[in-house]
Amino acid sequence: MCSAKPQAEAQFVKLIQALNDVGLSTEVRNGDNCAVLVFVKIASDRHLKAEVYRSRVQDWLYGVRSAAPEKEMQKNLNDEPVTEAERLRIAYLLITKPRNEGGAGITPKSGEWKGVESIFALHDHTFNKRWIKELTAKYFLNADDLIEIKDRFGEKIAFYFAFLQSYFLFLTFPAGFGFCAWLLLGQFSPAYAIINALWGIVFIEYWKKQEVDLAVQWGVRGVSKIQHKRPEFKHERVVTDPVTGEEVKVFSPLKRLARQLLQVPFAIAAATVLGGLIAGCFAIEIFISEVYGGPFKAYLVSKDDVCDIEINFNDIRFSFQQSFSRLLCLHCPHS
């Protein structure tokens, strides 16, 4: 901004005007390195409620919500209060959505808003301290904890915590079974491989079911159907939709396919390079172990060390097996 002050001032005035036009109030403070901080909030509670209700109706029209919201807006908001995550999402959409969709159309670092560095929400330090203190006192999250995360940070973060907890709990089985297999089954056990493969299938199917259950409970089932236009999209021409009369930005499908096909030669080249590196490593290993007879061969090919390590591990496993067999014999009623 320091090098182009007139342009920065003009863009700043345009930014404030665009935010005010969509019902957002602003407060400006000086930042570091010639930057300006613009604090934004929805100007009125009535405007926030109207936008929340409109968003819920849109979710129902797209099939995300199974039931239509109450026709009376206030009754719907009383039955389902506005959460912090919903409030932040609505404010973000008002800032970033295109103008023809009711937003300010502000896209950081692109288009006419190259002077805008980023858009982010402020931290609630009081809540963060309380929340971290509560979570650190627990080993597992319950349904209420996940709902609190969803209401505060959004469904994506809640799904992240739910997945991690499910994954870590499922990992207890392969960890315990792997240790037992190391003691009893020996190397390259087919039973170990088969059981691990079945465990992976069971976990994936379990998470699919849990994901659907959580999505239905939180009212976000099929939310991917609602797509927002990408501001970086560069169109070739603008056509009018014959049904809705809206202007639609179009890019040639043939050109899109041609650009996608560019990854094919890249993939072939990457596979060739990778195969060459692997073949080169094998060739160097064979040359050093079979052909090369010069100095330092003992350091380059340390077969004795590898054999010693394998023998030591085998001895440890064999001693564990003997101890475990004696323990079983002591408790066997027919011994």
Long-range contacts (C-beta under 8 A, 24 or more apart in sequence): 1-34, 1-35, 1-36, 1-115, 2-34, 7-115, 8-115, 11-112, 11-113, 11-115, 12-36, 12-115, 14-112, 15-106, 15-113, 15-115, 15-116, 18-104, 18-105, 18-106, 19-95, 19-104, 19-106, 21-104, 22-94, 22-95, 22-102, 22-103, 22-104, 23-47, 23-94, 24-91, 24-94, 24-95, 24-104, 35-117, 39-122, 40-91, 40-95, 41-91, 42-87, 42-90, 42-91, 42-94, 48-82, 48-87, 48-90, 49-73, 49-74, 49-77, 49-82, 51-90, 51-94, 52-77, 52-82, 52-86, 52-87, 52-90, 53-77, 55-86, 55-89, 55-90, 55-93, 56-80, 58-226, 59-219, 59-223, 59-226, 62-222, 62-225, 62-226, 63-222, 63-225, 64-219, 64-220, 64-221, 64-222, 64-223, 64-225, 64-226, 65-219, 66-216, 66-221, 83-150, 83-151, 83-152, 84-151, 84-152, 85-150, 85-151, 85-152, 85-153, 85-154, 85-155, 88-121, 88-154, 89-154, 92-119, 92-121, 93-228, 95-119, 96-228, 96-231, 97-228, 98-229, 98-231, 100-246, 100-247, 101-229, 105-231, 107-231, 107-232, 110-231, 110-232, 111-231, 127-152, 140-165, 140-169, 141-165, 146-214, 150-218, 155-218, 155-220, 155-223, 158-214, 158-218, 159-211, 159-214, 162-210, 162-214, 163-207, 163-211, 166-203, 166-206, 166-207, 166-210, 167-203, 167-207, 170-199, 170-203, 170-206, 173-199, 174-199, 182-317, 183-317, 183-320, 183-321, 183-324, 184-321, 184-324, 186-317
